[in-house]
Amino acid sequence: MQIKIVHGEAVTPHIADLARLRIEVFRAFPYLYEGSEDYEASYLATYARSPESLFVLAFDGARIVGASTGVPMTDAAEEFRAPFVAAGIDPAKVFYFGESVLLSSYRGRGLGVRFFEEREAYARRLGRFDWCAFCAVERPKDHPLRPADYVPLDAFWGRRGYVHRADLATTLAWQDIGEAEESGKPMSFWLKAAGQGTLIRLPAPSPRKRGEGTCGHAPHP
């Protein structure tokens, strides 16, 4: 297993492989994403245009089996920036984690932890961020496509030091498996202080009923 770090346009040779990987992984619950390679290539190209974007790529031989991304929030889509502006958090102080995707047969080997460590270390090296943040879809516990053995990643994220902020919420649209067209999906954020060993007081959350925070990050903006 090899980990490769690339930034900005250096990811271009890998975009087709990353598009296929994202479609395969995000097809599973809770995202149930009915994606297309053309759309994925277009989405990933937005990350490539940011010179400070980060791609953590996991290879088994020549094959990409996992990937994790990050980008300064100022280079992310408006849907991600808007909740922070509304909460009085400067998006320029936030480093956004786009997604972590890993083929199921490679899970349980510590790569999920490595993905977080690499992104957090990169945000610290850039030196201007107060927060690392990502968002996750919220699905009801009685969703008809929820597997009986499904375990949300909330506990894993909590062990990594992330705090769920249900008040930092947005809506993203994509086409679920079985849907005829795209529909809006509720998303909420998880935050962690970006400075190593630094404690930064979280702004007080607004009251909001919490849904079920679930696996992965946003499949697309």
Salt bridges, closest charged atoms under 4 A:
ASP17 OD1 - ARG20 NH2 2.43
GLU34 OE2 - ARG27 NH1 2.85
GLU37 OE1 - ARG20 NH1 3.88
GLU40 OE1 - ARG22 NE 2.26
GLU52 OE1 - ARG128 NH2 2.33
GLU78 OE1 - ARG81 NH2 2.74
GLU99 OE1 - ARG22 NH1 2.07
GLU118 OE2 - ARG114 NE 2.74
GLU120 OE1 - LYS192 NZ 3.26
GLU138 OE2 - ARG208 NH1 3.82
ASP154 OD2 - ARG210 NH2 2.41
ASP167 OD2 - ARG165 NH2 2.63
ASP176 OD1 - ARG139 NH2 2.96
ASP176 OD1 - LYS185 NZ 3.72
GLU179 OE1 - LYS185 NZ 3.40
GLU212 OE2 - ARG146 NH1 2.42
